């Protein structure tokens, strides 16, 4: 019998969430963000399942090439742009669209021979202060790109840095700065990420860039994807591999970090930080055993963790355990572990088998 841990990927849920994106922003084209291996869900499988999107966003050329080599013909945006002039021939060959955020990139475009002109995004720093041109420098950069023989279409692009907090006034300020820049601009525009398109409809321009919400996770701190009609795409699930009965005072796990307050059953689950479960998740972090809530106890180890079975005295070896996903949002686990759900889903280890669920079809384990 193989180790029972699985990451189950529900592609029907992924497509459902794309439908929620469409409903929230019906006038915009969708650039589905699939960087970081599709947020841990599988770059190629996610892109293939989201073929109804108008384009894709990736972090780097290597991710774009993987998509092209599997037959994806959609526009692909390089969200960090290109890193050196040596990439420009491939950027052109694979018909990718780099985000330009430094004058150095523009100089390299002006001075490098390329197979064919490319479309580009010109990034404006509207207040996040990470990448992009200051608003007052954008007109000069735009004019240079218009005059560059290697450039075809030019889009205007910015990124929201506060859209996870619906109480923040910064998102509206960023939107207002963005609007002030494109008054004399004729190209396409893109600003809204998941938080923007759900919380600030005024940020929905020609292209929207949903990431986290596609995977069924809320972009807002304090709530969950199902609160917005989204369905979790990834469920991390395992089984009990042991059920032990300990007396009051017995210390459980490394360092004896948790001591049994009474005579009680303790389950051992085949999952640990070597699989991507957060090592710093504390006692009390929820999980589901046979669909019922219980909690983690003691320290998470590399391959195993322990679970309180006092409310389930009949639990036995082989019973199912959900660590996050269906009926247990990853957002809740992230809050307990002092992290964000992005980190959870992106950190799934390569040793964890993936079970792909298609609507009305059998699961395929990869």
Buried (B, 14 or more C-beta within 10 A) or exposed (E): EEBBBBBBBBBBBBBBBBEBBBEBBEEBBBBBBBBBBBBBBBBBBBBBBBBEBEBBBBBBBEBBBBBBEEEBEBBBBBBBBBEEBEBBEBBBBBBBBBBBBBEEBBEBBBEBEBEEBBBBBBBBBBBBEEBBBEBEEBEEBBEBBEEBEBBEBBBBBBBBBBBBBBEBEBBEEBBEBBBEBBEEBEBBBBBBBBBBBBBBEBBBBBBBBBBBBBBBBBBBBEEBBBEBBBBBBBBBBBBBBEBEEBEEEBEBBEEEEBEBEEEBBBBBBBBBBBBBBBBEBBBEBBBBBBEEEBBBBBBBBEBBBBBBBBEBEEBEEEBBBBBBBBEBBBBBBBBBBEBBBBBBBBBBBEEBBBBBBEEEEEEEEE
